Amino acid sequence: MTMTSRERVQAVLQHEQPDRVPIILGVSNATGIKIRPYRELKKILGVESEDQYIYNWPELGTALPDEKILQRLHSDVRGVLDRFPQAVYERNQNRAPHSPFIDDWGNGQMEIGPDDWYPGIHPMPEAKTIEELDSYPWPDMDDPFRTSHVREQALKLHNANQYAIMGAPWLMFPFERAIGLQGLEKFLTNMATEPDFAQELLIRTNKLCMKNMSHFLDQCGDVLDIIKIGDDLGTQENLMISPRMYRKMLKPLHAEMISLIKQKTKAKVFFHTDGDVFNLIEDFIEIGVDILNPVQTSAGKMSNLEELKKLYGQRIVFCGAIDTQKILPHGTPDEVKQEVRRVVNILGQGGGYMVASVHTIMNEVPAENILAMVDAVQEFGTYPLK
């Protein structure tokens, strides 16, 4: 029996087998499409519409897809996103052309090419003391403009009852927030040499993220199916920090955020973390992560999909696993289809898997390969799997 998109996703989230493997694409910055391939898609499909961006943030460069595009991509999920305070948009709309975009935390995106911006401005790289944290101009998470629109959007989707709904408040990630404030090398050094300062910085960023999350869920938590959080913890071959350091400094904060979420919503927790995080999957399950994204198949032990499915397939839903380093940008459409078929036949057995690219589909990916990916799910992802 053919399911609606929402029924399909809900079946997978309950570790039941749906009619086909769900697709999540174009929904958040973790499952999105950069503007260049999106424009190519519109051209190929004959869709004429104004370019829009998630979070109303052109410098991020991730498209907010037209509904016609989402339908052609067979995406089973729709997103509900928060926004910056109004003053941030006004300040950046009035800034000098090509100058950095500065957000409400003081982080900056620098222009490095057409439609290409890099998060290269870190406002407190030399800070090492609690006093410096006390005097920093932290963002106001009680600004109602951030979330005043989300209930209307979420209710419209909920009442239509067609698609699963993902809440995606921007970057509710304490580790990445700390890195944004100090820079990667500086903050990792401080975690090792100034652990009290680093821990306090993580605690403060997490508290602010939790405050924004609380307001977001107060608005729409009762109608969400999925809520997105995470932290990029992996590299191509291992973790950025040791499992011991993760368990001491970050795991309690992630657990605190997830506890708040589960108090305010029945939505499943979608945890985004790039790289080889194989050695932390048990930790994620322990603290209540329901969905692991993006399953970076090019990174270390995350490439062993059979082992992932065997060890964790009954306890966590996998989302992602379609390679964005080689296959999607450089493969032929047929190679993309065969990779989708391979991944689906491993991770999709019995349910528990949603197809997505490994992180955002970047500018180098041909539009034809995006279509090949989603069409392969239609061809090879129907149960019983071929």
C-alpha positions in Angstrom: 0.0 0.0 0.0 1.3 3.4 -0.9 2.0 5.7 2.1 2.0 9.4 2.4 5.4 11.0 2.9 4.6 11.5 6.6 3.4 7.9 7.1 6.6 6.7 5.3 8.9 8.7 7.6 7.0 7.8 10.7 7.3 4.1 9.9 11.0 4.4 9.6 11.3 6.4 12.8 9.5 3.5 14.6 11.9 1.1 13.0 9.2 -0.3 10.8 9.4 -1.1 7.1 7.6 1.6 4.9 6.5 1.2 1.3 9.8 2.8 0.1 12.9 4.3 1.7 12.2 8.0 2.5 14.1 10.9 1.0 15.1 14.0 3.0 16.5 16.7 0.8 16.3 20.5 0.7 15.1 20.7 4.3 18.0 22.2 6.4 21.6 23.2 6.0 22.6 19.6 6.8 20.3 18.2 4.1 20.2 21.1 1.7 21.3 22.1 -1.8 23.6 25.0 -2.6 22.4 27.7 -4.9 24.3 26.8 -8.0 23.1 23.2 -8.4 19.7 24.4 -7.3 19.6 27.0 -10.2 20.6 24.2 -12.6 17.8 22.1 -11.3 15.3 24.9 -11.9 16.6 25.3 -15.4 16.4 21.6 -16.3 12.9 21.3 -14.8 11.6 24.5 -16.3 10.8 26.0 -12.9 10.8 29.8 -12.9 11.0 31.2 -9.4 13.0 33.7 -7.4 16.0 32.4 -5.6 15.4 32.1 -1.9 17.7 31.0 0.9 17.2 29.1 4.1 17.2 31.4 7.2 16.9 34.3 4.7 20.6 34.1 4.6 22.2 34.4 1.1 25.7 34.3 2.4 25.1 30.8 3.7 24.4 29.9 0.1 21.9 27.1 0.7 18.7 27.3 -1.3 15.2 27.3 0.1 13.7 25.1 -2.6 10.5 25.9 -4.4 7.7 23.4 -3.6 7.7 22.2 -7.2 11.4 21.3 -6.9 10.8 19.5 -3.6 8.0 17.4 -5.1 10.2 16.5 -8.1 12.9 15.4 -5.7 10.4 13.2 -3.9 11.5 14.8 -0.6 9.3 13.3 2.2 10.2 16.0 4.7 9.5 19.7 5.0 11.4 22.1 7.2 10.5 24.8 9.8 13.3 27.1 10.5 14.0 30.0 12.9 15.6 33.3 11.9 18.1 35.9 13.1 16.9 38.9 15.1 15.5 41.6 12.8 18.4 43.9 13.7 20.9 41.4 12.2 19.1 41.3 8.9 18.8 45.1 8.8 22.5 45.6 9.7 23.7 43.2 7.0 21.4 44.4 4.3 22.8 47.9 4.8 26.5 46.9 4.9 29.0 47.7 2.2 29.0 45.4 -0.8 31.2 42.3 -0.4 32.0 43.0 3.2 31.5 40.2 5.8 28.2 39.1 7.0 28.2 39.3 10.9 25.7 37.3 12.8 24.2 37.7 16.2 27.1 35.8 17.9 29.7 38.0 16.2 30.8 35.4 13.8 31.5 36.4 10.2 31.1 35.0 6.7 33.7 36.3 4.3 33.2 36.4 0.5 35.8 34.2 -1.3 34.1 34.0 -4.7 30.7 34.3 -6.5 28.0 32.7 -4.3 30.7 31.5 -2.0 31.3 32.6 1.5 33.5 31.2 4.2 33.0 31.4 8.0 36.4 33.0 8.7 35.7 35.7 11.3 36.0 34.6 14.9 35.3 37.4 17.4 37.2 36.1 20.5 40.2 34.1 19.3 42.5 35.2 22.2 40.1 34.8 25.1 41.2 32.5 27.9 39.5 33.8 31.0 36.1 33.7 32.6 36.2 37.5 32.9 36.4 37.8 29.1 33.3 35.6 28.8 31.5 37.8 31.3 32.1 40.9 29.3 31.3 39.4 25.8 28.1 40.7 24.1 26.2 37.4 24.0 23.2 37.2 21.6 19.6 37.8 22.9 17.9 34.4 22.7 14.6 35.9 24.0 14.1 38.1 20.9 10.6 37.0 19.8 11.4 37.7 16.1 13.5 34.5 16.1 10.5 32.2 16.4 7.3 34.2 16.1 6.6 32.8 12.6 7.2 29.1 13.2 3.9 28.0 14.6 2.0 29.3 11.6 4.3 27.4 9.2 4.3 24.2 11.3 0.5 24.2 11.7 0.0 24.6 8.0 2.2 21.6 7.3 0.6 19.6 10.1 -3.0 20.3 9.0 -2.1 19.2 5.4 -0.8 16.0 6.9 1.2 15.1 3.8 4.9 15.5 4.8 6.9 14.8 7.9 8.0 18.1 9.6 11.5 18.8 10.7 12.3 21.6 13.1 15.7 23.1 12.3 16.7 26.0 14.5 20.0 27.3 13.3 23.2 25.7 14.7 22.1 24.5 18.2 25.6 23.0 18.6 27.8 24.1 21.6 31.0 22.7 20.2 30.6 24.4 16.8 29.5 27.6 18.5 32.7 27.7 20.6 34.8 27.0 17.5 33.0 29.8 15.7 33.8 32.2 18.5 37.5 31.2 18.8 38.5 29.3 15.6 39.1 25.6 15.4 42.8 25.4 16.2 42.5 27.9 19.1 39.5 26.3 20.7 40.9 22.7 20.4 44.1 24.0 22.0 42.2 25.6 24.8 40.3 22.3 25.5 43.7 20.7 26.2 45.5 23.6 27.9 42.8 25.7 29.4 40.1 23.1 30.1 38.2 25.2 32.8 37.9 28.1 30.3 36.9 25.8 27.4 34.3 24.0 29.6 32.8 27.3 30.7 32.6 28.5 27.1 30.8 25.3 26.1 28.4 25.6 29.0 27.5 29.1 28.1 27.0 28.4 24.4 24.9 25.4 25.2 22.7 27.4 27.6 22.0 30.0 24.9 21.3 27.3 22.4 18.9 25.6 24.8 17.1 28.9 25.5 16.5 29.4 21.8 15.5 25.7 21.4 13.0 26.1 24.3 11.3 29.0 22.6 11.2 27.2 19.3 9.6 24.1 20.8 7.1 26.2 22.8 5.9 27.5 19.4 5.7 24.2 17.4 7.0 21.2 19.3 3.6 19.7 19.5 3.4 19.2 15.7 7.0 18.3 14.8 8.1 14.8 13.7 11.8 15.5 13.9 14.0 18.1 15.6 17.6 18.8 14.4 20.6 19.3 16.6 24.2 18.1 16.5 27.9 19.0 16.5 30.6 18.2 13.9 32.9 15.9 15.9 34.7 13.8 13.3 37.5 14.0 10.7 38.2 11.8 7.7 39.9 9.2 9.8 39.0 9.7 13.5 37.5 12.1 16.0 38.5 15.7 16.5 38.7 15.1 20.3 39.2 11.8 22.2 36.2 9.8 23.3 37.3 10.5 26.9 37.3 14.3 26.3 33.9 14.0 24.5 32.4 12.1 27.5 33.8 14.6 30.0 33.2 17.9 28.3 30.5 17.6 25.6 28.4 14.5 26.2 26.7 16.0 29.3 25.8 19.1 27.4 24.3 17.1 24.5 22.4 15.0 27.0 21.1 18.2 28.6 19.8 19.5 25.3 18.2 16.2 24.4 16.5 16.0 27.8 15.0 19.5 27.3 13.8 18.5 23.8 12.2 15.3 25.1 10.4 17.2 27.8 8.8 19.6 25.2 8.1 17.4 22.2 7.6 13.9 21.0 9.7 14.6 17.9 12.6 12.3 17.2 16.1 13.8 17.8 18.1 14.2 14.6 21.8 14.5 15.4 24.1 15.8 12.7 27.8 15.1 13.0 30.3 14.8 10.2 33.3 12.5 9.9 34.2 9.3 11.5 32.2 9.2 14.7 31.9 5.4 14.8 33.4 5.3 18.3 30.7 7.6 19.7 27.6 5.9 18.4 26.9 4.1 21.6 27.2 7.4 23.4 24.7 9.0 21.1 22.2 6.2 21.6 22.7 6.4 25.4 21.7 10.1 25.5 18.7 9.7 23.3 19.7 10.4 19.7 17.1 8.8 17.4 18.5 9.7 14.0 22.2 9.8 13.0 23.2 12.1 10.1 25.0 12.2 7.7 26.8 8.8 7.9 29.9 10.1 6.0 30.8 7.0 4.1 34.1 8.5 3.0 35.3 8.8 6.6 37.1 5.9 8.4 34.8 3.3 10.0 31.7 5.0 8.8 32.4 3.4 5.4 31.6 0.0 6.8 27.8 0.2 6.3 27.3 -3.5 6.9 28.9 -3.2 10.4 26.8 -0.1 11.2 23.6 -1.8 10.2 24.5 -5.0 12.2 25.5 -3.2 15.4 23.1 -0.3 15.5 20.4 -0.7 12.9 17.7 -1.7 15.5 18.6 1.2 17.9 19.2 4.2 15.7 17.9 5.5 12.3 20.5 6.2 9.8 20.1 9.3 7.5 22.5 10.2 4.7 25.3 8.0 3.3 25.2 9.1 -0.3 28.7 10.3 -0.9 29.3 14.0 -1.6 33.1 13.8 -2.0 33.4 11.6 -5.1 30.2 10.0 -6.3 27.8 13.0 -6.4 30.2 15.6 -7.7 32.3 13.4 -10.0 30.4 10.3 -10.9 28.1 9.7 -13.9 24.3 9.6 -13.3 24.5 5.8 -13.7 27.3 5.6 -11.1 25.2 7.7 -8.7 22.3 5.3 -9.2 24.4 2.2 -8.5 25.8 3.8 -5.3 22.3 4.6 -4.1 21.2 1.0 -4.9 24.2 -0.3 -2.9 23.6 1.9 0.1 19.8 1.3 0.1 20.3 -2.5 0.0 22.5 -2.3 3.1 21.1 0.4 5.3 17.5 0.0 4.1 17.0 -3.6 5.1 13.9 -3.8 7.3 13.6 0.0 7.5 15.5 2.3 9.7 17.1 4.4 6.9 16.4 7.7 5.1 18.2 8.6 2.0 20.1 11.9 2.0 23.4 13.2 0.7 26.3 13.4 3.1 25.7 17.0 4.2 24.6 19.8 1.9 24.8 19.1 -1.9 27.7 21.5 -2.8 28.2 23.7 -5.8 30.3 21.1 -7.7 27.4 18.6 -7.9 25.7 18.5 -11.4 21.9 18.8 -11.2 21.7 15.6 -13.3 23.3 13.7 -10.5 20.8 15.0 -7.9 18.0 13.7 -10.1 19.8 10.4 -10.6 20.0 10.0 -6.8 16.3 10.6 -6.1 15.2 8.6 -9.1 17.3 5.7 -8.0 15.4 5.6 -4.7 12.2 5.4 -6.7 13.7 2.5 -8.7 15.5 0.6 -6.1 14.1 1.7 -2.7 10.7 0.2 -2.9 10.0 -2.6 -0.5 10.7 -5.5 -0.7 14.1 -4.3 -1.8 15.4 -5.8 -5.0 
